[in-house]
Amino acid sequence: MKKVFLQYNYLLDDYCITNKTEQTANFELQNLKFFLETKTPYKLHLTESNNQITLWSSDNIKQQASIQFNTKEKNDALTQAYGEYFKKRWNDMPTLEMSIQNYEEILSKWNNIIDTKPQFIIISQDDTGYVDLVGKDELSEQDLADMKIEHEKYLKYKIAYEKYVQSRPDIVDELWHGPESSEYEADWQKFLDEPLD
């Protein structure tokens, strides 16, 4: 089970993570909220295929840096290498997947939340892939325990990702300059099992 906890902020008139202990590593679930808010959010995309909805962020795929070589062969080789990276990353990047029926349920629940403005929103996904959206005015003891568990997972993710970044001084920016710029989920996940310093 994955969960994201959001609280209504009256000043912003929006649901957001109001305190660091509510942060989770379930970024795809969090993206669902952004997508529902605007329907056409920047860099978030909804793809439909075979009765399945996939929500994904183009931030997860690096854009190719503007590099020009003095020969067509070198330019073609770089373009081909980027195509290989793009395809592998497309299949590797984190996404949120659900059935069209599940997505339609979420839209209905979201519209109800907008009308009733509960104090909290909990977005979850169970092990079968079913996504749920619940509005509450008060969190239960179980909700608070789940929030703590999800936050601990986030802290492990954050430490692992920071170790990964330190291990890759060759990554100079967010662009793809060549195969050395390629990054995949397994690259940082291998640091999850390392002992804490």
C-alpha positions in Angstrom: 0.0 0.0 0.0 1.2 3.5 -0.9 -0.3 6.7 0.5 0.0 10.4 0.3 -1.5 12.7 2.9 -2.5 16.3 2.0 -4.0 19.0 4.2 -6.1 21.9 3.2 -4.3 25.2 3.4 -6.7 28.1 3.8 -4.2 30.7 2.8 -3.4 29.0 -0.5 -6.9 27.6 -0.9 -5.2 24.3 -1.9 -4.3 20.9 -0.6 -0.6 20.4 0.1 1.9 18.8 2.3 2.0 21.2 5.3 4.7 19.7 7.3 7.9 17.7 6.6 6.7 14.7 8.5 3.9 14.3 5.9 6.3 14.0 3.0 6.3 10.6 1.2 8.3 9.1 -1.7 5.0 8.3 -3.5 5.6 11.1 -6.1 3.3 9.5 -8.7 0.3 9.6 -6.3 1.1 13.2 -5.5 1.3 14.0 -9.2 -2.3 12.7 -9.5 -3.5 15.6 -7.3 -1.7 18.1 -9.5 -3.2 16.5 -12.6 -6.7 16.6 -11.2 -6.4 20.2 -10.2 -5.6 21.5 -13.6 -6.3 18.7 -16.1 -3.4 20.0 -18.2 -0.5 20.5 -15.8 2.9 21.3 -17.0 5.0 18.2 -17.7 2.3 15.7 -16.5 0.7 13.5 -19.1 -2.2 11.0 -19.2 -1.9 8.2 -21.7 -4.8 5.8 -22.5 -4.2 2.3 -23.8 -6.0 -1.0 -23.5 -8.5 0.2 -20.9 -5.6 1.5 -18.9 -4.7 5.0 -17.8 -1.0 5.9 -17.3 0.0 9.1 -15.6 3.6 10.1 -16.2 5.9 13.1 -15.9 8.2 14.2 -18.7 10.6 15.4 -16.0 11.6 11.8 -15.6 13.2 11.7 -19.1 16.1 14.0 -19.6 16.0 16.3 -22.6 18.9 16.0 -25.0 21.5 18.7 -24.8 22.1 20.8 -27.9 25.4 19.3 -29.2 26.6 19.5 -32.8 29.6 17.6 -34.1 31.4 18.4 -37.3 30.4 15.1 -38.9 27.0 13.6 -39.8 28.1 10.2 -38.5 28.9 11.6 -35.0 25.6 13.5 -34.9 23.7 10.4 -36.0 25.4 8.3 -33.4 24.5 10.7 -30.7 20.9 10.9 -31.8 20.7 7.1 -31.9 22.3 6.8 -28.4 19.7 9.3 -27.1 16.9 7.2 -28.7 18.2 4.1 -26.9 18.3 6.0 -23.6 14.8 7.5 -24.2 13.3 4.0 -24.9 14.9 2.4 -21.9 13.9 5.2 -19.6 10.4 5.3 -21.0 10.0 1.6 -19.9 11.9 2.3 -16.6 10.4 5.6 -15.3 7.9 5.7 -12.4 4.3 5.9 -13.5 0.8 5.7 -12.0 -1.4 3.2 -13.7 -5.0 2.4 -13.2 -8.0 1.2 -15.1 -10.2 3.7 -16.9 -13.1 2.8 -14.5 -10.8 3.5 -11.5 -9.8 6.8 -13.1 -13.4 7.8 -13.6 -14.1 7.0 -9.9 -11.2 9.2 -8.9 -12.6 12.1 -11.0 -16.0 11.8 -9.3 -14.4 11.6 -5.8 -12.2 14.6 -6.7 -15.2 16.7 -7.7 -16.9 15.8 -4.4 -13.8 16.9 -2.5 -13.7 20.2 -4.3 -17.3 20.8 -3.3 -17.0 19.7 0.3 -13.5 20.8 1.1 -12.5 18.3 3.8 -9.5 19.0 6.0 -7.4 16.2 4.6 -7.1 14.2 1.4 -5.6 10.7 1.4 -4.5 9.3 -2.0 -3.6 5.6 -1.9 -2.8 2.7 -4.1 -3.1 -0.9 -2.9 -1.1 -3.9 -4.0 -3.6 -4.7 -6.8 -3.0 -1.2 -8.3 -6.4 0.2 -7.2 -6.2 3.9 -6.6 -8.4 5.6 -4.0 -9.1 9.2 -3.0 -10.6 9.9 0.4 -11.5 13.2 2.0 -11.5 13.4 5.9 -11.9 16.1 8.4 -9.9 14.2 11.0 -7.1 11.6 10.7 -7.5 8.3 12.5 -4.8 6.6 14.6 -4.2 4.2 11.7 -3.9 7.2 9.3 -1.2 8.7 11.6 0.6 5.4 11.8 0.5 5.0 8.0 1.8 8.6 7.6 4.8 7.8 9.8 5.5 4.6 7.9 5.4 6.5 4.5 7.6 9.2 5.9 10.2 6.7 7.0 10.2 5.3 3.5 10.7 8.8 2.2 13.7 9.4 4.5 15.3 6.1 3.2 14.7 7.2 -0.4 16.2 10.6 0.3 19.4 9.2 1.9 19.7 6.7 -1.0 19.2 9.3 -3.6 21.7 11.7 -2.0 24.3 8.8 -1.9 23.6 8.2 -5.6 24.1 11.9 -6.5 27.4 11.9 -4.6 28.5 8.8 -6.5 27.9 10.6 -9.9 30.0 13.7 -10.1 30.0 13.2 -13.9 26.3 14.3 -14.0 26.7 18.1 -14.6 23.1 19.1 -15.1 19.6 17.8 -15.9 20.3 17.4 -19.6 21.4 14.3 -21.5 24.8 14.9 -23.0 25.7 11.3 -23.9 25.4 7.8 -22.5 27.3 9.0 -19.4 24.3 11.2 -18.5 21.8 8.3 -18.5 20.1 7.6 -15.2 17.7 4.8 -14.3 15.7 3.8 -11.3 18.0 0.9 -10.4 21.0 3.4 -10.2 19.8 5.0 -7.0 17.8 2.1 -5.7 21.0 0.1 -5.1 21.8 2.6 -2.4 18.6 1.7 -0.5 20.2 -1.4 1.1 23.4 0.3 2.2 23.9 0.9 5.9 23.3 4.4 7.1 26.4 6.5 7.8 
